[in-house]
Amino acid sequence: MQRSAAVELELQPFHARHAELVLSWVRSREEADRWASAGARELRPELLREWHADADVHPYLCVDGGEPVGYGEVWHDGEAGEAELARILVAPEERGRGVGRALTRLLAAKARAAGFDEVWLRVVPDNEQAIAAYRAAGFARASEKEERAFNVGQPLAYVWMRLESLLPSA
């Protein structure tokens, strides 16, 4: 069910009971790969449990009026003094109404509230919708030099984006 264009979202801590629902939002291997570099892996609730076992991974469910509409994680890197937003996913029926932008802002606010001034995310280069949502949420693309350095050892050359300003949700 698609709701109105007005987006009034909030984050809740992710609970394992939501795993199957979140995984159902991934509709293809290509989408699984774009979402979490998981194209060849079977998406099953245990996979999320494995991800969440890392104490530096903080998963959230995004809800609109109590209904789940998105998922995302904030990865804390205390040693580097930065956080990374990761595995951001919007329910298919909610896409195109600003949920991704709002979810990204909420996750960035969580990272800042945890004490991180540097907040990053990475995205596959051809995911233009996500890149546009992240720009609208206050992120800007890293320099070519930074991207080259960050992509060493990565499975592909990601677009890396840094939070420039935490814009209001409006």
Secondary structure, 3 states (H helix, E strand, C coil): CCCCCCCCEEEEECCHHHHHHHHHCCCCHHHHHHHHCCCCCCCCHHHHHHHHCCCCEEEEEEEECCEEEEEEEEEEECCCCEEEEEEEEECHHHCCCCHHHHHHHHHHHHHHHCCCCEEEEEECCCCHHHHHHHHHCCEEECCHHHHHHHHCCCCCCCEEEEECCCCCCC
